[in-house]
Amino acid sequence: MKDDGRFRESWKTSNNGCWEWCGRLSDKGYGWFWDSANKKHVKAHRWSYESSVAAIPEGLEIDHLCRNRACVNPGHLEPVTHAENVRRAKYLKTECVAGHPLPVVESGSRECQECARERKRAYKARQKAKQPPKEKKLPPHGRGRYAHHGCRCDICCEAEKSYKRAWREKQAVAITRTETTGA
C-alpha cells in the first residue's frame, strides 16, 4: 500500500512481540493512522491487518490476541465476531478494575463480589442520607391507660402531676374518713 513506509515508522517492537503503535492513540488506547489513499483516519490495527493479511470480512471485527490495544502486529490480530471478542476479553481478566480477584464461572456473571458489596453499602448510605430522620412516636397525651408514663413533654408531665395530686387527695380523704369513723 501507499502509506506502508510511513506506517512502518510509526511502531516499535516490544519484548513480547507486539508492534507498539507510537503514533496518535485514541482515548481507548487504539492507534490511529491517516490513510492517504482513502483520505481518512483509520484504526492502525485494522489498516495493518488489511494491508498484510486480507480484507476484514463483513460483520467481523479485529481481536487483539495479545490483549494490547496499541499492538499492530498482524500475527496478533484475528477477525472474530463481536460476541467472541467480548467473551475472550471477559474470561481473560483475572481481577476487576479495583484489583479484587474475579470468580471463575463457566457461564453467567463474573461480577466482583467485593465491589458489589461496596456498591451496596454506598447505595444504602445514599438512601439513608436522603430520608429524613424518623420521629419518635409520642404516646397520645392524656389518653390511654398509661398516657402519663414515659413521655416527658410538658403536657404529659402536667398530667402525671395532676394524676398523683388526685391520688394523694383521694388517699387523704380515705384516711380522714377512717380517722373520723374509727375514733
C-alpha positions in Angstrom: 0.0 0.0 0.0 1.0 3.6 -0.5 1.4 4.5 3.2 3.5 1.4 4.1 6.7 3.3 4.7 5.1 5.9 6.9 3.2 3.1 8.7 6.4 1.1 9.5 8.0 4.3 11.0 5.1 4.6 13.5 5.6 1.5 15.6 8.4 -0.2 17.6 8.8 -3.9 18.6 8.4 -4.7 22.3 9.8 -7.7 24.2 6.5 -9.7 23.9 6.4 -9.5 20.1 3.9 -6.7 20.0 4.4 -3.9 17.5 3.6 -1.0 19.8 2.0 2.0 18.0 3.9 5.2 18.7 1.6 7.5 16.8 -1.7 9.0 17.9 -3.8 6.9 20.2 -7.5 7.1 20.8 -8.9 7.6 24.3 -9.4 3.8 24.5 -5.8 3.0 23.5 -6.1 2.1 19.8 -3.7 3.6 17.3 -4.9 6.0 14.6 -3.4 6.3 11.2 -4.1 8.6 8.2 -4.8 6.5 5.2 -3.9 8.9 2.4 -5.2 6.6 -0.3 -8.7 6.8 1.1 -8.2 10.2 2.7 -9.5 9.4 6.1 -8.3 8.3 9.6 -8.4 4.6 10.2 -7.6 2.4 13.2 -4.0 1.4 12.8 -4.5 -2.3 13.8 -7.3 -2.6 11.1 -5.1 -1.0 8.5 -2.2 -3.3 9.5 -4.3 -6.4 9.1 -5.9 -5.4 5.9 -2.6 -4.4 4.3 -0.7 -7.5 5.5 -3.2 -10.3 5.6 -6.6 -9.8 3.9 -9.7 -7.6 4.0 -11.8 -7.9 7.2 -15.0 -9.9 6.4 -18.3 -8.1 6.8 -19.7 -8.5 10.4 -16.4 -9.3 11.9 -14.0 -7.1 14.0 -10.3 -7.4 14.8 -9.4 -9.1 18.1 -6.0 -8.4 19.7 -4.9 -11.9 20.8 -2.2 -10.3 22.9 -4.9 -8.1 24.6 -2.7 -5.0 23.8 -4.9 -2.4 22.0 -1.8 -0.4 20.8 -0.4 -3.5 19.0 -0.4 -3.5 15.2 1.3 -6.9 14.7 -0.8 -8.8 12.1 0.2 -12.0 13.8 -1.5 -10.8 17.0 -4.7 -9.9 15.2 -7.6 -12.1 14.2 -11.1 -11.3 12.7 -13.9 -12.5 15.0 -17.5 -11.7 15.8 -18.2 -9.1 18.4 -19.6 -11.7 20.8 -16.4 -13.8 20.5 -14.3 -10.7 21.1 -16.2 -9.7 24.2 -16.2 -13.3 25.5 -12.4 -13.6 25.1 -11.8 -10.3 26.8 -14.2 -11.1 29.7 -12.7 -14.5 30.5 -9.0 -13.5 30.2 -9.5 -11.0 33.0 -8.5 -12.4 36.4 -9.2 -9.3 38.5 -11.6 -6.4 38.5 -10.6 -2.8 37.9 -10.2 -2.3 41.6 -7.7 -5.2 41.8 -10.1 -7.7 43.5 -10.0 -11.3 42.2 -12.8 -12.3 39.8 -14.7 -15.5 40.4 -14.2 -18.3 37.9 -17.5 -19.4 36.4 -18.5 -21.3 33.3 -21.4 -19.1 32.4 -23.2 -16.2 33.8 -21.9 -13.1 35.6 -18.3 -12.6 36.7 -19.1 -9.7 38.9 -16.6 -8.9 41.6 -18.2 -9.7 44.9 -16.2 -7.2 46.9 -17.1 -4.4 44.5 -20.8 -5.4 44.6 -20.7 -5.2 48.4 -19.1 -1.8 48.3 -21.7 -0.6 45.8 -24.5 -1.9 48.0 -23.0 -0.2 51.1 -22.7 3.1 49.2 -26.3 2.8 47.9 -27.7 2.2 51.4 -25.7 5.2 52.7 -27.1 7.4 49.9 -30.6 6.2 50.6 -30.2 6.8 54.3 -28.9 10.3 53.7 -32.0 11.1 51.6 -34.5 10.1 54.2 -35.4 12.5 57.0 -34.7 11.2 60.5 -37.5 9.1 61.9 -39.5 10.9 64.5 -40.2 9.3 67.8 -43.8 8.4 68.3 -45.1 10.0 71.4 -47.9 8.5 73.4 -51.2 10.2 73.0 -51.4 12.9 75.5 -54.0 12.4 78.2 -55.4 9.3 76.5 -55.0 5.7 77.2 -54.2 3.8 80.3 -50.5 4.6 80.5 -50.5 8.0 78.9 -48.7 9.6 81.8 -45.8 7.1 81.7 -42.7 7.5 79.6 -43.2 10.8 77.8 -41.6 13.9 79.4 -43.3 16.6 77.4 -45.0 19.4 79.3 -48.5 18.0 78.7 -47.6 14.6 80.0 -45.6 15.9 83.0 -48.5 18.1 84.0 -50.9 15.2 83.5 -48.7 13.0 85.7 -48.6 15.7 88.4 -52.3 16.1 88.4 -52.8 12.3 88.5 -50.5 12.0 91.5 -52.2 15.0 93.2 -55.6 13.5 92.7 -54.4 10.1 94.0 -52.9 11.8 97.2 -56.1 13.8 97.7 -58.1 10.6 97.4 -55.8 8.8 99.9 -56.1 11.8 102.3 -59.9 11.7 102.1 -59.9 8.0 102.8 -57.6 8.4 105.8 -59.7 11.2 107.3 -62.8 9.1 106.9 -61.3 6.2 108.8 -60.0 8.6 111.5 -63.3 10.2 112.0 -65.3 7.0 112.0 -62.8 5.0 113.9 -62.2 7.5 116.7 
